[in-house]
Amino acid sequence: MMMSSMGRTQSPASDRRDHINSDAHLDADCVEMEETDFNWEEYLEETGATAAPHTSFKHVELSLQSSFQPGMKLEVANKNSPDTYWVATIITTCGQLLLLRFCGYGDDRKADFWCDVMTAELHPVGWCTQNNKTLQPPEAIKEKYSDWTEFLIQELTGSRTAPANLLEGPLRGKNTVDLIVPGCVMEIRDLCDPHIYWAVRVEKNVGGRLCLSYVGLDDPAHYIWIFYLDDRLRPLGWANENHLVMEPPTELRNMKSVSEWRESLEKSNKEALLNPLPLEVFKDHADLHKHSFKTGMKLEMVSPKEPFHICPVSVTKIYSDYYFQITVDDLSAEAKPCSVVCHADSLGILPVHWCLKNGVGLERPKGFLSQDFDWADYLKQSGTEAAPDTCFPKASLSQGFCKDMWLEAVNPMQPAELCVARITQVKGRLLWLKLEGLTKPLSECIVDVESMDVFPVGWCEANGYPLTPLLKPVCQSQKKIAVVQPEKQLLPPPPVETSPLNLTQPVAMDTASVNGKYSCSQIFVNHRCFSGPYLNKGRIAELPQTVGPGKCTLVLKEVLTMLINSAYKPGRVLRELQMVEDSQWNCQEETLKAKYKGKTYRSSVRIVRTADQVTEFCRRVCVTLQCCPNLFGPTQVSDKCPENCSIQTKTKYTYYYGKKRKVGRPSLGENSQEREMAKPTRRRKKRKAIFVQKKRRSSVVEYQTKESPQDSDYYDEEDDDGVEVSGSEEGSSSEPRAEVEVSGRGRPRRQSTQSVPVAHRPSHQRTTHSLSYSQNQPAKNTHPKTEYTEEEDRLILDSNPLEWSVSDVVQFIQSTDCASLAKIFQEQDIDGQALLLLTLPTVQECMDLKLGPAIKLCHQIERVKVAFYSQYAN
């Protein structure tokens, strides 16, 4: 089906940094509108809805696979024999890790080894010959064959070598989908004739969903959206190799002259040869099967132009053993043929009586006079026959989809738009989808379970593409969150302010009020300054550069809201802001909100009311959040901060701001005895699985960002005790809290909580000095049970883990609290080298572990890595 124009587009992130004027934006309605922001995890948890399992989307699963395939051959350096190489076979892949076996070992798995494609010395077959390098079998099998040359000839005959461009250069280690970049050229089959192809250029690649333009026609109105696995797409040169015709699309052919089309094609072919699209892109394309249809046969089909109903169709032409033409039955006098090219596995074609058997209405052909459509009478009147059921393989496949599951789907009337969708019914291999959020509602659209126009929950977010969300009324969101503490003022409004501004009304100020005592000038967000352990540097960079001018409380409330939303743990920052107070300040309490993991936190924060106190208030907030004092405030910082915060270490700021701080909620009415009690453990509600597709990187994943000393996982959900919680989990402000002492980088110390593993380096060891004393003084009054240091968990190795065998690894795992997982290491033949390469994503993917056990296992692996660096790295 021909795709229409681009439709909805995503506004660039840079637009968010435009100047914000509080007169127009800083009203209560604007703040409450955040409740309408659509979040899949929150929505599924609040409503109890179920996401369609991501394993049901086979095309998405394929798009995440490695470009390397088991059985490929490559040349690998011999680790025990410098400057020599040998041919190895890929046994399996796991992300950017390859399990290899040297040729000559046969089925013997004992010498299999893992390597990282980004760091190991790997080359395509033939590289040694071209570069005068020595091919030599490993010592262990050197005597196995007398003629290794003859062995290699037999071994490599008919085999497939790993592509050179995936082993070196800019494409090294990339996913199949990542090989498709804007500007690439491929060929696409004509909609009306399977023997005609034309060249198309990639304009955009969204997780494998391609926006293509026809070569010679750059008009966005004729862009098409299609998934890269669609059988219509072929590599450049396919038509010529298979003696097919290269002509522009039938419906667009008259827009240019023949010479103009040819000139554009020749130009694109020359450009494509300079940067050819790797053939690996097409390795997962399904092979076509021969069909058994005949001209004149009748069948049922989801309407190709309007996929909202099923209608009778006829086979009107047989092109070959693989392709045939189907035309929608239309008996009206002014009928215009609506035809589409199909093959044996085309989606949406169904046998006669399918609708009757499944209780689905069948659309009568246009011009059909009788009100009741009966296939038997219709076939008899037309003198035709029904296509036999054998023509329709896998007719009852459901693929795990169920009624009322949620997913993301393409709007068939606007293919550039993806919408939140709910499955309203499942019949055989067809799904009925209700697309939500459309300004002009559509009827339920019908798609096949193998359609490449449906995607799992979270797919758009993972690929940075806009998703049309639910149309959710603002008042409905407000009902879900109760105001726990009413708004109040610490001091009554001064008599000079005859008409105080009501936060529930839009802001409208004249020049006099803007320059008055209770109004402040612009507040600048200096995103180049050090952001501290609580705030995400990347999110800070996306904030508006200025806020205001306007009423002090209104401007500062908007700034604090932005800071909360830019935090790793918004609830934690909200709690820290409660501690910003001064008895000398003229304050007003404002209710601020934070969202995190499906829960909404609300808390009252004291905000200064007069312009003369704004500068000090901003500085105190920065001190509390342990960031540069100039991160935000009335002063704009140019390229260089007066504090020189860009060259200071993170520890310098946390130490400077320290002085034995206790992290906890300030007194809001509890007695001192309650505050000293330990907080009882809460049972955490199990969340529903959400599909999150992380972008593949070209290097080993690290779990601590360079800019941020505090990873979001270092704080458990229980750290948010100081705020009011609204959501599905239990929480109360009256619960006693535990005071947690902050370590040298702002992380709370716990006795039993295990953190996500961090990529350690010898020169960046984590400090364990408390904020309450200098580095030259011992800690005082520290309870031994709450003091957890790395010394307690340090591992001393008896041997170098690089030399560990599979048995050694299994023995180590059995000695830890992950002993139940030792069998997996035995089954997957993970030796010491492979162990050191394991990261959290690879552990989850290769071992099929849930996040909790995976983190627990990675903690033990991280102990080995730290010990290796300290004992053997030098």
Sequence and secondary structure as in RCSB ss.txt:
>XXXX:A:sequence
MMMSSMGRTQSPASDRRDHINSDAHLDADCVEMEETDFNWEEYLEETGATAAPHTSFKHVELSLQSSFQPGMKLE
VANKNSPDTYWVATIITTCGQLLLLRFCGYGDDRKADFWCDVMTAELHPVGWCTQNNKTLQPPEAIKEKYSDWTE
FLIQELTGSRTAPANLLEGPLRGKNTVDLIVPGCVMEIRDLCDPHIYWAVRVEKNVGGRLCLSYVGLDDPAHYIW
IFYLDDRLRPLGWANENHLVMEPPTELRNMKSVSEWRESLEKSNKEALLNPLPLEVFKDHADLHKHSFKTGMKLE
MVSPKEPFHICPVSVTKIYSDYYFQITVDDLSAEAKPCSVVCHADSLGILPVHWCLKNGVGLERPKGFLSQDFDW
ADYLKQSGTEAAPDTCFPKASLSQGFCKDMWLEAVNPMQPAELCVARITQVKGRLLWLKLEGLTKPLSECIVDVE
SMDVFPVGWCEANGYPLTPLLKPVCQSQKKIAVVQPEKQLLPPPPVETSPLNLTQPVAMDTASVNGKYSCSQIFV
NHRCFSGPYLNKGRIAELPQTVGPGKCTLVLKEVLTMLINSAYKPGRVLRELQMVEDSQWNCQEETLKAKYKGKT
YRSSVRIVRTADQVTEFCRRVCVTLQCCPNLFGPTQVSDKCPENCSIQTKTKYTYYYGKKRKVGRPSLGENSQER
EMAKPTRRRKKRKAIFVQKKRRSSVVEYQTKESPQDSDYYDEEDDDGVEVSGSEEGSSSEPRAEVEVSGRGRPRR
QSTQSVPVAHRPSHQRTTHSLSYSQNQPAKNTHPKTEYTEEEDRLILDSNPLEWSVSDVVQFIQSTDCASLAKIF
QEQDIDGQALLLLTLPTVQECMDLKLGPAIKLCHQIERVKVAFYSQYAN
>XXXX:A:secstr
       S    GGGGGS B HHHH SHHHHHGGGGS  HHHHHHHH  EE  GGG HHHHHHTSBS  TT EEE
EE TTSTTEEEEEEEEEEETTEEEEEETT TT  TT EEEETTTS EE TTHHHHTT EE   GGGTTT S HHH
HHHHHHTT  B  GGGTSSTTTT BTGGG  TT EEEEE SS TTEEEEEEEEEEETTEEEEEETT   GGG EE
EETT TTEEETTHHHHTT EE   GGGGGGS HHHHHHHHHHHHHHHHHS   GGGGTT          TT EEE
EE SS TTSEEEEEEEEE SSSEEEEEE B STT    EEEEETT TTEE TTHHHHHT  B   BT   SS  H
HHHHHHHT  B  GGGSTTTT  TT  TTEEEEEEETTEEEEEEEEEEEEEETTEEEEEE S SS    EEEETT
 TTEE TTHHHHTT  EE     HHHHHHHS  SS    SS   TT SS   TTS     HHHHTSTTEE  EEE
 TTS  TTTB HHHHHTS SEE SEEHHHHHHHHHHHHHHTBSSHHHHHHHHTT   TTS EEEEEEEEEETTEE
EEEEEEEE SGGGHHHHHHHHHHHTTS TTSEESS   SS TT GGGS HHHHHHHT SS EES   SS  HHHH
HS                    SS   SS SS SS GGGS GGGGTTSEEESSS   TTS    EEBBTTS B  
SS         TT      BTTS TTS   S  TTT   GGGG    SS GGG  HHHHHHHHHTSTTGGGHHHH
HHTT  HHHHHH  HHHHHHHH   HHHHHHHHHHHHHHHHHHHHHT  
